[in-house]
Structure formats: C-alpha cells, structure tokens
C-alpha cells in the first residue's frame, strides 16, 4: 500500500511540474503574440519609400558618356569591338 501511495505522489508531482511548464509556455506564447502585434503596429508608422522606376533618360553610359543606355548596351562599344585604350585599358598578356 505504501508503494502505491508513493507512485501516486510521484505521478501527482510529475503532473504538477508538467502543468507549471505548460503555463510557462502559454505565458511565453502570449508574450510573443503581443510582441508581434506591437511590432506590426510600429511597422505601420515607418514610412516605406516608394521609388519610381528610374527611366533610361537619367542613365549615363560609362563607356561613351551618353545618356539613355547602360554601358553593357553601348552602341559605341559594339561598333568599336576593339580593346580599350586610355585610362580604362586592361593590359593584355600573351
């Protein structure tokens, strides 16, 4: 009989510890949920910049200096199709 009482006491103690852990987890979950709501409300206060897409009329080519195209689409570069000279020249090794 004493053994059965000890087993019941152990079971009650284990259940009490599990209940306490569960309450602690529920409290953590509640705090996390409240923080998420607060973060969402604060994010609405932060202005999100909306940049208009940049037109090619403001783009300047690094190859020829003309506006309206990028250097990878430069018609001068395609027309020359020769190694660069000047300050941007890359020495060729043989």
TORPA-353609 format. One record per residue: residue in one letter; x, y, z of N, C-alpha, C, O in turn. Coordinates in steps of 0.2 Angstrom, whole numbers, plus 5000, padded with zeros to 4 digits. Each point is the difference from the previous one (the first is absolute). Layout:
+------+------+------+------+-------+-------+-------+------+------+------+------+------+------+
! code ! n.px ! n.py ! n.pz ! ca.px ! ca.py ! ca.pz ! c.px ! c.py ! c.pz ! o.px ! o.py ! o.pz !
+------+------+------+------+-------+-------+-------+------+------+------+------+------+------+
!    A !    X !    Y !    Z !     X !     Y !     Z !    X !    Y !    Z !    X !    Y !    Z !
...
+------+------+------+------+-------+-------+-------+------+------+------+------+------+------+
REM end
This chain:
+------+------+------+------+-------+-------+-------+------+------+------+------+------+------+
! code ! n.px ! n.py ! n.pz ! ca.px ! ca.py ! ca.pz ! c.px ! c.py ! c.pz ! o.px ! o.py ! o.pz !
+------+------+------+------+-------+-------+-------+------+------+------+------+------+------+
!    X ! 5004 ! 4994 ! 5000 !  4996 !  5006 !  5000 ! 5004 ! 5006 ! 5000 ! 4999 ! 5005 ! 4997 !
!    X ! 5007 ! 4995 ! 5007 !  5004 !  5006 !  5000 ! 5003 ! 5001 ! 4993 ! 5001 ! 5006 ! 4998 !
!    X ! 5001 ! 4989 ! 4998 !  5003 !  5001 !  4994 ! 4995 ! 5003 ! 4995 ! 5002 ! 5004 ! 4996 !
!    X ! 4991 ! 4994 ! 5004 !  4995 !  5003 !  4996 ! 5000 ! 5007 ! 5002 ! 4999 ! 5005 ! 4995 !
!    X ! 5001 ! 4997 ! 5011 !  4999 !  5007 !  5002 ! 5006 ! 5004 ! 4997 ! 5000 ! 5006 ! 4998 !
!    X ! 5006 ! 4991 ! 5003 !  5006 !  5004 !  4997 ! 5000 ! 5001 ! 4992 ! 5002 ! 5005 ! 4998 !
!    X ! 4995 ! 4990 ! 4999 !  4999 !  5000 !  4993 ! 4995 ! 5006 ! 4998 ! 5001 ! 5004 ! 4995 !
!    X ! 4994 ! 4996 ! 5009 !  4995 !  5005 !  4999 ! 5003 ! 5007 ! 5001 ! 4998 ! 5005 ! 4997 !
!    X ! 5006 ! 4996 ! 5008 !  5003 !  5006 !  5002 ! 5004 ! 5002 ! 4995 ! 5001 ! 5006 ! 4998 !
!    X ! 5003 ! 4990 ! 4999 !  5005 !  5001 !  4995 ! 4996 ! 5002 ! 4993 ! 5002 ! 5005 ! 4997 !
!    X ! 4993 ! 4992 ! 5002 !  4996 !  5002 !  4994 ! 4997 ! 5007 ! 5001 ! 5000 ! 5004 ! 4995 !
!    X ! 4997 ! 4997 ! 5011 !  4997 !  5007 !  5001 ! 5006 ! 5005 ! 5000 ! 4999 ! 5006 ! 4997 !
!    X ! 5007 ! 4993 ! 5005 !  5005 !  5005 !  5000 ! 5002 ! 5001 ! 4992 ! 5002 ! 5005 ! 4998 !
!    X ! 4999 ! 4989 ! 4998 !  5001 !  5001 !  4993 ! 4995 ! 5004 ! 4997 ! 5002 ! 5004 ! 4996 !
!    X ! 4992 ! 4995 ! 5005 !  4994 !  5003 !  4997 ! 5000 ! 5008 ! 5002 ! 4999 ! 5004 ! 4996 !
!    X ! 5003 ! 4997 ! 5010 !  5001 !  5007 !  5002 ! 5005 ! 5004 ! 4997 ! 5000 ! 5006 ! 4998 !
!    X ! 5006 ! 4990 ! 5001 !  5006 !  5003 !  4996 ! 4998 ! 5001 ! 4993 ! 5002 ! 5006 ! 4997 !
!    X ! 4994 ! 4990 ! 5000 !  4998 !  5000 !  4993 ! 4995 ! 5006 ! 4999 ! 5001 ! 5004 ! 4995 !
!    X ! 4995 ! 4997 ! 5010 !  4995 !  5005 !  5000 ! 5004 ! 5007 ! 5000 ! 4998 ! 5005 ! 4997 !
!    X ! 5006 ! 4995 ! 5008 !  5004 !  5007 !  5001 ! 5004 ! 5001 ! 4993 ! 5000 ! 5006 ! 4998 !
!    X ! 5003 ! 4989 ! 4999 !  5004 !  5001 !  4994 ! 4995 ! 5003 ! 4995 ! 5002 ! 5004 ! 4996 !
!    X ! 4992 ! 4993 ! 5003 !  4995 !  5002 !  4995 ! 4998 ! 5007 ! 5001 ! 4999 ! 5004 ! 4995 !
!    X ! 5000 ! 4998 ! 5012 !  4998 !  5007 !  5001 ! 5005 ! 5004 ! 4998 ! 4999 ! 5006 ! 4997 !
!    X ! 5007 ! 4993 ! 5004 !  5006 !  5004 !  4998 ! 5001 ! 5000 ! 4993 ! 5001 ! 5006 ! 4997 !
!    X ! 4997 ! 4989 ! 4999 !  5001 !  5000 !  4993 ! 4994 ! 5004 ! 4997 ! 5001 ! 5004 ! 4996 !
!    X ! 4993 ! 4996 ! 5007 !  4994 !  5004 !  4998 ! 5002 ! 5007 ! 5001 ! 4998 ! 5005 ! 4996 !
!    X ! 5005 ! 4997 ! 5010 !  5002 !  5007 !  5001 ! 5005 ! 5002 ! 4995 ! 4999 ! 5006 ! 4998 !
!    X ! 5006 ! 4990 ! 5000 !  5005 !  5002 !  4995 ! 4996 ! 5001 ! 4993 ! 5002 ! 5005 ! 4997 !
!    X ! 4994 ! 4991 ! 5002 !  4996 !  5000 !  4993 ! 4996 ! 5007 ! 5000 ! 5000 ! 5003 ! 4995 !
!    X ! 4997 ! 4998 ! 5011 !  4996 !  5006 !  5000 ! 5004 ! 5007 ! 4999 ! 4998 ! 5004 ! 4997 !
!    X ! 5008 ! 4996 ! 5007 !  5004 !  5005 !  4999 ! 5003 ! 5001 ! 4993 ! 5000 ! 5006 ! 4997 !
!    X ! 5002 ! 4989 ! 5000 !  5002 !  5000 !  4993 ! 4995 ! 5002 ! 4995 ! 5001 ! 5004 ! 4996 !
!    X ! 4992 ! 4994 ! 5005 !  4995 !  5003 !  4996 ! 4999 ! 5007 ! 5001 ! 4999 ! 5004 ! 4995 !
!    X ! 5001 ! 4998 ! 5011 !  4999 !  5008 !  5002 ! 5006 ! 5004 ! 4996 ! 4999 ! 5005 ! 4998 !
!    X ! 5007 ! 4992 ! 5003 !  5006 !  5003 !  4997 ! 4999 ! 5001 ! 4992 ! 5002 ! 5005 ! 4997 !
!    X ! 4995 ! 4989 ! 5000 !  4999 !  5001 !  4993 ! 4995 ! 5005 ! 4998 ! 5001 ! 5003 ! 4995 !
!    X ! 4994 ! 4997 ! 5009 !  4995 !  5005 !  4999 ! 5003 ! 5007 ! 5000 ! 4999 ! 5005 ! 4996 !
!    X ! 5005 ! 4996 ! 5009 !  5003 !  5007 !  5001 ! 5005 ! 5002 ! 4995 ! 5000 ! 5005 ! 4997 !
!    X ! 5004 ! 4990 ! 5001 !  5004 !  5001 !  4994 ! 4997 ! 5002 ! 4994 ! 5002 ! 5004 ! 4996 !
!    X ! 4992 ! 4992 ! 5002 !  4996 !  5002 !  4994 ! 4997 ! 5007 ! 5001 ! 5000 ! 5003 ! 4995 !
!    X ! 4998 ! 4999 ! 5011 !  4998 !  5007 !  5000 ! 5005 ! 5005 ! 4999 ! 4999 ! 5005 ! 4997 !
!    X ! 5007 ! 4993 ! 5006 !  5006 !  5005 !  4999 ! 5002 ! 5000 ! 4993 ! 5002 ! 5006 ! 4997 !
!    X ! 4998 ! 4989 ! 4999 !  5002 !  5000 !  4993 ! 4996 ! 5004 ! 4996 ! 5002 ! 5003 ! 4995 !
!    X ! 4991 ! 4998 ! 5007 !  4996 !  5004 !  4996 ! 5001 ! 5007 ! 5001 ! 4999 ! 5004 ! 4996 !
!    X ! 5005 ! 4998 ! 5009 !  5002 !  5007 !  5001 ! 5006 ! 5002 ! 4996 ! 5002 ! 5006 ! 4999 !
!    X ! 5002 ! 4989 ! 4999 !  5006 !  5001 !  4996 ! 4998 ! 5001 ! 4993 ! 4997 ! 4996 ! 4997 !
!    X ! 5005 ! 5010 ! 5000 !  4999 !  5001 !  4993 ! 5004 ! 4996 ! 4996 ! 5006 ! 4999 ! 5001 !
!    X ! 4991 ! 4998 ! 4994 !  5003 !  4995 !  4995 ! 5001 ! 5004 ! 4994 ! 4995 ! 5002 ! 4997 !
!    X ! 5011 ! 4999 ! 5001 !  5002 !  5004 !  4994 ! 4998 ! 4997 ! 4994 ! 5001 ! 4994 ! 4999 !
!    X ! 4995 ! 5009 ! 4997 !  4998 !  4997 !  4994 ! 5003 ! 5004 ! 4994 ! 4998 ! 5006 ! 4998 !
!    X ! 5007 ! 4991 ! 4999 !  5004 !  5003 !  4995 ! 4997 ! 4999 ! 4993 ! 4999 ! 4994 ! 4999 !
!    X ! 5000 ! 5011 ! 4998 !  4998 !  4999 !  4993 ! 5005 ! 4996 ! 4996 ! 5006 ! 5002 ! 5001 !
!    X ! 4993 ! 4994 ! 4994 !  5005 !  4997 !  4996 ! 5004 ! 5005 ! 4996 ! 4997 ! 5005 ! 4998 !
!    X ! 5009 ! 4994 ! 5002 !  5004 !  5005 !  4997 ! 5000 ! 4999 ! 4993 ! 5002 ! 4995 ! 4997 !
!    X ! 4997 ! 5011 ! 4999 !  4999 !  4999 !  4993 ! 5007 ! 5000 ! 4997 ! 5005 ! 5003 ! 5003 !
!    X ! 4996 ! 4995 ! 4991 !  5007 !  5000 !  4997 ! 5002 ! 5007 ! 4998 ! 5006 ! 5001 ! 4998 !
!    X ! 4990 ! 5004 ! 5002 !  5002 !  5007 !  4998 ! 5004 ! 5003 ! 5006 ! 5004 ! 5005 ! 4998 !
!    X ! 4997 ! 4992 ! 5008 !  5004 !  5002 !  5005 ! 5006 ! 4996 ! 5001 ! 5005 ! 5002 ! 5004 !
!    X ! 4996 ! 4993 ! 4992 !  5006 !  4995 !  5000 ! 5005 ! 5003 ! 4995 ! 4999 ! 5002 ! 4995 !
!    X ! 5007 ! 4998 ! 5008 !  5006 !  5002 !  4996 ! 5004 ! 4994 ! 4999 ! 5002 ! 4996 ! 5004 !
!    X ! 5000 ! 5003 ! 4990 !  5005 !  4994 !  4998 ! 5007 ! 5001 ! 5002 ! 5002 ! 5006 ! 4999 !
!    X ! 5001 ! 4989 ! 5004 !  5007 !  5001 !  5002 ! 5005 ! 4999 ! 4995 ! 5006 ! 5003 ! 5000 !
!    X ! 4992 ! 4995 ! 4994 !  5004 !  4999 !  4994 ! 5001 ! 5006 ! 4996 ! 5006 ! 5003 ! 4999 !
!    X ! 4988 ! 5000 ! 4999 !  5001 !  5006 !  4996 ! 4997 ! 5006 ! 5003 ! 5001 ! 5006 ! 4997 !
!    X ! 4996 ! 4994 ! 5009 !  4998 !  5006 !  5003 ! 4993 ! 5003 ! 4998 ! 4998 ! 5005 ! 5002 !
!    X ! 4999 ! 4991 ! 4993 !  4993 !  5002 !  4998 ! 4995 ! 4998 ! 5004 ! 5000 ! 4994 ! 5003 !
!    X ! 4994 ! 5010 ! 4998 !  4995 !  4997 !  5004 ! 4995 ! 4996 ! 4996 ! 5001 ! 5000 ! 4994 !
!    X ! 4995 ! 4996 ! 5009 !  4995 !  4996 !  4997 ! 5002 ! 4993 ! 4999 ! 4995 ! 4996 ! 4998 !
!    X ! 5010 ! 5002 ! 5004 !  5002 !  4992 !  5000 ! 5005 ! 4999 ! 5005 ! 5004 ! 5004 ! 5002 !
!    X ! 4997 ! 4989 ! 5000 !  5005 !  4998 !  5004 ! 5006 ! 4998 ! 4996 ! 4999 ! 4999 ! 4994 !
!    X ! 5007 ! 5000 ! 5010 !  5006 !  4999 !  4996 ! 5000 ! 4993 ! 4997 ! 5003 ! 4999 ! 4995 !
!    X ! 4993 ! 4996 ! 5008 !  5000 !  4993 !  4997 ! 4996 ! 5000 ! 4993 ! 5000 ! 4995 ! 4996 !
!    X ! 4996 ! 5011 ! 5003 !  4996 !  5000 !  4994 ! 5003 ! 5006 ! 4995 ! 4996 ! 5002 ! 4996 !
!    X ! 5010 ! 5000 ! 5006 !  5003 !  5006 !  4996 ! 5001 ! 4998 ! 4993 ! 5003 ! 4996 ! 4998 !
!    X ! 4994 ! 5008 ! 4997 !  5001 !  4999 !  4993 ! 5007 ! 5002 ! 4998 ! 5003 ! 4997 ! 4995 !
!    X ! 5000 ! 5008 ! 5008 !  5007 !  5001 !  4999 ! 5005 ! 4994 ! 5001 ! 5004 ! 4999 ! 4997 !
!    X ! 4994 ! 4998 ! 5009 !  5004 !  4994 !  5002 ! 5000 ! 4995 ! 4995 ! 5005 ! 4996 ! 4998 !
!    X ! 4989 ! 5003 ! 5000 !  4998 !  4994 !  4995 ! 5004 ! 5002 ! 4993 ! 5002 ! 4996 ! 4997 !
!    X ! 4997 ! 5011 ! 5001 !  5003 !  5002 !  4994 ! 5008 ! 4999 ! 5000 ! 5003 ! 4998 ! 4995 !
!    X ! 5000 ! 5004 ! 5010 !  5007 !  5000 !  5001 ! 5003 ! 4993 ! 5000 ! 5004 ! 4998 ! 4997 !
!    X ! 4992 ! 4998 ! 5008 !  5002 !  4993 !  5001 ! 5008 ! 4999 ! 5000 ! 5002 ! 4994 ! 4998 !
!    X ! 5001 ! 5011 ! 5004 !  5008 !  4999 !  5001 ! 5002 ! 5001 ! 5007 ! 4996 ! 5003 ! 5004 !
!    X ! 5010 ! 4995 ! 4998 !  5002 !  5001 !  5006 ! 5000 ! 5007 ! 5002 ! 5002 ! 5004 ! 4996 !
!    X ! 4997 ! 4998 ! 5010 !  4999 !  5007 !  5003 ! 5007 ! 5002 ! 5000 ! 5005 ! 4997 ! 5001 !
!    X ! 4996 ! 5010 ! 4998 !  5006 !  5004 !  5001 ! 4999 ! 5005 ! 5005 ! 4994 ! 5002 ! 5001 !
!    X ! 5011 ! 5001 ! 5002 !  4999 !  5005 !  5004 ! 5000 ! 4998 ! 5008 ! 5003 ! 4994 ! 5001 !
!    X ! 4994 ! 5010 ! 5003 !  5001 !  4998 !  5007 ! 4996 ! 4994 ! 5002 ! 5001 ! 4997 ! 5005 !
!    X ! 4994 ! 5001 ! 4991 !  4996 !  4994 !  5002 ! 5003 ! 4993 ! 4996 ! 4997 ! 4995 ! 5001 !
!    X ! 5008 ! 5006 ! 4996 !  5003 !  4995 !  4996 ! 5003 ! 4994 ! 5005 ! 5003 ! 5002 ! 5005 !
!    X ! 4996 ! 4992 ! 4993 !  5002 !  4994 !  5004 ! 5006 ! 4997 ! 4996 ! 4999 ! 4998 ! 4995 !
!    X ! 5007 ! 5002 ! 5008 !  5005 !  4997 !  4996 ! 4999 ! 4993 ! 4998 ! 4998 ! 4996 ! 5005 !
!    X ! 5003 ! 5002 ! 4989 !  5000 !  4993 !  4998 ! 5006 ! 4996 ! 5001 ! 5005 ! 5003 ! 4998 !
!    X ! 4995 ! 4991 ! 5004 !  5006 !  4996 !  5001 ! 5000 ! 4995 ! 4995 ! 4994 ! 4997 ! 4999 !
!    X ! 5011 ! 5001 ! 4999 !  5000 !  4994 !  4995 ! 5004 ! 4994 ! 5003 ! 5000 ! 4995 ! 4996 !
+------+------+------+------+-------+-------+-------+------+------+------+------+------+------+
REM end
